[in-house]
């Protein structure tokens, strides 16, 4: 996968990043964040989401910022001659950005549809600031779960004995958090438990590892490491 830096002097790097800085609300103060940084965050979130067995915290704010910048870029590109080679390069870069955003959302929807009830149960137990689904995703998950329950009631569960009905309701699909993942440490992380015998290893910055996801889930969510 190429980084945005691989396209020299692209419109994405120049016009979007050089436009008025994107404002990212961070607790008490406002800090400037460029479109380049937003794209880097989205690329990392996309790869993490693709590789992680569970659904990760949403990046709705970053998506909304990038969507607005892509729309701005499309507006600017209308002034370019279609035969200009720069227009071709810029168009290819925008298609890559659109693909990342669409693939990220598709991956999250697939997980929601696969682990619907498990995800909803987890969300109910989390504090408001720790929710992983966006409001739109939460609405979709609840409607999807309701529709699935209604469908199975019509075609199957209403014809089951009462005892089996209860057992069917308890069958919730859960992700395998102990599945192995490829991991790259973003910073040095000491004393990471990597085995059932509490074996520890010091992760150097930039080092790569194969390890059960559950043992490093906190590192991924805290941006101390990323999946590859």
N, C-alpha and C positions, 0 to 999 in steps of 0.2 A: 504494500500500500504506500503510495507516495504522499509526502507531506506537502503542505502548501508552498513551502520554501523551494520545492523542486521545480516550480514553474516560475522562472525568473521574471521579475518586473511584471507580474500579472496585475490585472485590474483589481483583483481581490486584495492583493497586498497593498497597492497604492491608494486607489480611490476609497475603498471601504475603510481601510485602517486609518487613512489620513483624514477621513471625515471626522466630524465632531466625535470625540470619544464616547463610547457607549457607557452609559451609567449603570453600574451594578450596585444595588442596595445591599449593604453589608452591616446589619445591626444598626449602630448609631450613626455611622457616617457613610458618605457616598464616595465611591472610588471609581476612577475611570478605567474602563476595560476596552481594549481594541477588538475589532472583529477577528483579527488574527488569533487573539487569545481565546475568544469565544469558540472559534473553530477547533482549536487545540483541545479545549475542554470537551466539546462534543465528540471529537474523534476518540478521545480516551474513554468517554462514557459509552460510546457505541461499541468499542472493542470489549470493554468490561462486560457490557450487557450481553454481548454475543457469547462470551466465554463463561460467564457465571451461571451456575445452575439455578440460582434464585433471582427474583426480581430485585433490582437495585434502586436506590433513591432516584426519583425522576429529575431530569434537567430541563423542565419546562421553561424556566426563565431564559436559559441559554438558547433554547430552540426558538423562542419568540424573538429574541434579539437577532438571531441569524436569519430568520424568515424575513424580518423587516429589512435587513441589509441586502439580502438577495433581491428583494423587490426593488430596492434602491439601485442596485447594480443593473438590473434588467432595464430600468428606466434610463440609466446613463448609456447603456449599450445601444439604445435605439438611435443614438446620434452617430454611431460608427458605421462606416461603409462595410457592407457585408462581405466585400472582397478583400477587406483589410485583414492581414494575417492575425493581427492582435484580436480582432473580433472572434476568430476561430478559437484562439487560445483561451480567451476570457469565457467563451461559451462552454468549452470543455471543462473549465474549472468550476463553473456554476453547476454543470450537470453532476460533477463529482460531489459537490456540497449537497445538492438535492438528494443524491443517492444515499449519502451518509445519514441525513435526517430521516428519510423514508425508511431505510433499513433499521435504524434505531427504534422507530415507532412500531414497525412490524414485529420486531423481536419482542418488545414489551407486550404487545397485544397477544402474541403467541403464548407467552408465559401466563398472562392473565387468563386466557382461555383454557390452558392446560391445568393450572393450579388454582382455579378460581376461588373455591371455598377456603383453601389453605391461606391464600393471600388475604382474603377478606377477614379471616379470623385473626391473622397477624396484625392487620391494620387496626382492628378494634382494640387490640391490646397496647398499641403504641400511643405515645403522647402526640398532641397535634403537631409539634415541631419535628417529630421523628417519622411522620407518615412518608411512605415511599411512593404512593400513587398520587397523581395529580387529581384534582376534583373531577375532571372529565374521565379519567381512567377509573376512578372509584364508581362513578355513575354507570359506566359501561360494564364494569365487573358485576355490580349488583343486578343490573338488568339481564346480563348474560346468565348469571346464576339462577335468577328467577325463571327465565325462559327455559333453561335446561331442566330445572325441577318440574316445571309445568308439563313439559314434553314427556319426561320419563313417568310422571304420574299417570298421564293419559294412556301411554302405551304399555306400561309394565307394573309400576309399584301398586297401583290400585287393585291389581289382580293377585298380589302376593299376600300370604298370611301376615298377620300383624307383626309377628316376631321378625320375619324376614324384611319387612318394611323398615324396621328400626335398624337392622344391620346394614341395609342399603344406604341409609342416611349417614351412617358413620364411615362410609368408604370415601375418604378424602385423599385425592392424589397430592403427594408432597414431593418437592424436589430432593434429589440425592445430594445433600450438602457435603458428603464425604467423597464425592467424585473428584478425581485428580485434575488439576489445572496447571497451565504453564504460567509462571509468575516472574515479573521483573521488578526488582526493588528500586524505587525512586530515590530513596535515601538509605543510609545505613540503619539497619534495625537489629539490635542485639537480642540474643536469647529468645529466639522464636521457637516454640515447641513444634516439632515436625513429626512426632511419632506417638504411638499409644503408650510407650514407656517413658513419656515425658522427655524424650531426647530433644536437646536444644541445638540450634545452629545460629551463628551470627551472619546476617545477610549484609553483604557489602553493597553500597550503592552501585546500581547497574548490573548486579549479579542476577542470574536467572535460575529458576528452580522449578521442579515438578513436585507438587504437594497437594494434599487434600484441601479442597476449597475452604471447608469450615475452619481450618486452622489459621487461615490468613484472611478471612472475610473482613475482619476489622481493619487490617492493613489496606485492603483495597478501598474500603469505604472512607478511610481517612486520607487517601491519596498518598500513603507511604509506599505503596506498590501498585502495579497495574498488571492486568492479565494480558497475555499475548497469544 
